Amino acid sequence: MNICFIIDPWEEINPEEDSTIRLIHESLVRGHTVGLLYHFNLTIRKSNTYGFVRMIKKQEKYSTNFSTFYKKVELNKQLLPISGFDVVFVRTDPPIDPIMLNFLDSVKDDTFIVNDIDGLRKANNKLYPASFEDPKNEIIPVTHVSKSKNYLKEVIKNSKKDKMILKPLDGFGGSGVIVLEKNATQNINSLLDFYISGKRDGNYVIVQEFIEGAEEGDTRVLVLNGEPIGAYKRIPAADDIRSNIKAGGSAQKHVLTAKEKFICKKIGPKLVSDGLYFVGLDIIKGKLIEINVVSPGGITRINKFNRTKIQSRVIDFVENVVAHKETAIDRKRDHKKLIADA
């Protein structure tokens, strides 16, 4: 297969921790042709979508040490048609570039894109969990999204909780997540001013029910084709509420609880129907906090804790999808020939 990974700059990757490196390495070890593409390097040529793709030079053997593998990678930049790739992985940090999605629209019928373009449009910010039916808030905490300062102040005032969570709509890695103390009126005013201001019409922000026990950490679950394939626990630093590893949290081995399995089972079918084949769920005390659909991480830590290879299961999945598509194309061609020859 030909596989393209749309990534952030290669030079900025940490090979010891990066999940995308594992997927790239697994693809190359299996003999697939791999290219790397930056979202700003897409272009149109002769009415087709092309990209200045950095193709990875094939080697006889790839080191199993990911730092060594990373250092030995040789890249050859070429202008190539994106439809020539069987698979495209979108693995950039959020928020996602909407223009990139417009470019990829033209190849989505020819190329298997992980995750699906329309699915990424639906789910690339923190509004997506609201699309799941949960009227009694059994799995999703009470959540309010607005850019109206007065409305959000009323929400906080009327909340039965002493604390609430405030965060930007399109943040990632725990950036901008803070705890609001209900009785800190002056702080609430200034914080809402800060978070909402910026754009001409203001930024959307989220005010969410504070989950008791959040200080004990959250669970990151990787879900492939609607099924959980691995998880680990993220514990906040002593002086922080955020569990994200980028925010200083630490990782621990974790076995999914019955409630966490229930959440995966409940939302799995919708994830698949929306074309969200590989995602990361963040769960706190049985409540689904976020669904990460753009470049979900955690492969490295889950592998370490469980002596497994999550990347192998992901590449198995895309190989099967592409094989099925190619079989369908061959069958269609054969059937058309039978009719033409009748």
Secondary structure, DSSP 4 states (H G I P E B T S, - for coil): -EEEEEES-GGG--TTT-HHHHHHHHHHHTT-EEEEE-GGGEEEETTEEEEEEEEEPP-SS--SSHHHHHHH--EEEEEEEGGG-SEEEEEPPSSP-HHHHHHHHTTTTTSEEES-HHHHHHHSSTTGGGGS--TT-SSS--EEEES-HHHHHHHHHH-SSSEEEEEETT--TTTT-EEEETT-HHHHHHHHHHHH-SSTT---EEEEEPPTTGGG-EEEEEEETTEEEEEEEEE--TT-S---GGGT-EEEE----HHHHHHHHHHHHHHHHTT--EEEEEEETTEEEEEE-SS---HHHHHHHHT--HHHHHHHHHHHHHHHHHHHHHHHHHHHHHHHH-
